[in-house]
Structure formats: structure tokens, C-alpha cells
Amino acid sequence: MNKIIGFAVLLSWGLLGCKRDNVNINIDSSVNYKTTAFFISNKDTIRYSDSSRNTEVVYSPSKVYAITLGLALRVISDSLQTQLYVGQLIKMPYFRYYGPYSDHGTDLQNNNIAPGSGSTVALKITRVGNDNFDATFSGKVWSVKDVDTLFIKEGQLTQAKLPSQ
């Protein structure tokens, strides 16, 4: 599983490294909507909205999901997930976000989750449309670098693109 997470993390970082202008390759330009992520982490309210063209959801050949909303939110599922369906619960052992002022969440070491870091965050799929989906999420995130455990609650992901393969 660690190698799968490492692969998915490298894949999502590769997507982040793309220039914004290049992210639209092979994406139907007629389909554009606003993707939003919202959650409360301890006392901080985190909200990120951007054009769906600047977000990425990948379903890798190893059957894990990598969700990247700019630099604001990066999550990766555990292994062997099925295609999305309403009611599906997806564990996210890698959960990292920006705000306020720095990155928070799961840390990596040598392409694997660093000892002392982890996440119990799970997404629950609430809607699957023709080209996007919605989910709720909550859980705990801890890091070898952050002293406190982060309690993630009231999480909402709306109009995220359906995964590309």
C-alpha cells in the first residue's frame, strides 16, 4: 500500500507541477463549473473554490483516487477502490491542505507516509452526475511536524470532476 500511496502522491505532485495553461489538455472546454472544498480544521475554516479546469481527480491504474484542488487540498485514497457510486465511503490516508499560512496534514518520507503521520479522513460520495460528483468528509489528521491532531469536520466537496484514468 505504501508504494501505491507513493505513486499516487508523485502523480498528484506531477499534476501540480503543470502550468495552469497546460492542465486543460484533453479536457472538454465546454464543460466548466466551480469546484469547492469546505471544512473546519480545529478552529480554522478552510474554503477553496476554483474553476473545474484547475482541479484534478485521477483514478490510477492501481485503483486509488488522487484529488488535487490547486495547492489548497491534496488527498489520496487507500488502495483498490471501485468506481464512484452514491453512498461509497473512501478512506483517505493521505490528507494535506494549505491554510492558514502553511501546509498542514499528512507528511511523507521517501514517498511513503512518514512515521507519526496519518489520516482517518473518509469521503462519502453523496452525488454522482454526468461529469462531476459531490462528497462529504470528516476525520482526524496528524503529522510528525504538527504538534496537534487536526480534527476535520463538516467537510464538503462539491462539483469535483469525475476521475480521469
MARMI-998993 format. One record per residue (C-alpha): residue in one letter; x, y, z. Coordinates in steps of 0.25 Angstrom, whole numbers, plus 5000, padded with zeros to 4 digits. Each point is the difference from the previous one (the first is absolute). Layout:
N
aXYZ...
end
This chain:
165
m500050005000n501150105003k500649984986i498650034994i499850125009g501450054996f499749984985a498750085002v500750115008l501050014989l498950004989s499350115007w501350095002g500249984985l498650054998l500350125009g501350034992c499350024987k499850144996r498550045002d499950034985n500449854997v499049945010n498950014989i500649904991n499049894996i498950075008d498750044994s500150155000s498550014999v499849945014n500450105011y499550025013k500550045014t500649895009t499950045015a500649935012f499650055014f500349945014i500450045014s501349965006n500050025015k499750155000d500450044986t498950004989i500649964987r499350044986y500649984986s499250034987d500650004986s499649964986s499949854998r501150024989n501050035012t499649885008e500449854997v499449875005v500849884995y499649855001s501349934998p500349864994s500249955014k498650045004v500350125009y499450144999a500950125001i499250135001t500750134998l499450145002g501150094996l501050015012a498850015009l499649865002r500849874997v499449865004i500349864996s499149885002d500449865005s500149894990l499149924992q498850104999t498849974991q499550114990l499250115007y498549975005v499150075009g500249955015q501449964997l501050025012i501450034995k501150005011m501150114998p501349965007y500750124993f499350135003r500850134999y499550154998y500450145000g499550105010p500250085008y501450044997s500649874997d499849854996h499349915010g499749855001t500749874996d501550014998l500849914990q501449945001n500649924989n498750004992n499249935012i499250065011a501050055011p500049925013g499250085010s499150064988g498749954995s498550024998t498649945003v499350104991a499049934991l499250054989k498549964998i499550024986t498750075000r499750024985v500649964987g499650074988n500449994985d501350085002n500250035015f499749955014d499750055014a500549945013t500150035015f501249975009s500550005014g501149935009k501350035006v501350034994w501350005008s501450034996v501449985005k500350154998d498750065006v499849985015d498550005000t499149904994l499150074990f498549965001i499450024986k498450025000e498950054992g500849974987q499350024987l500649984986t499150054989q500049994985a501349925000k500349954986l499849854998p501349935000s500949994988q500749874998
end
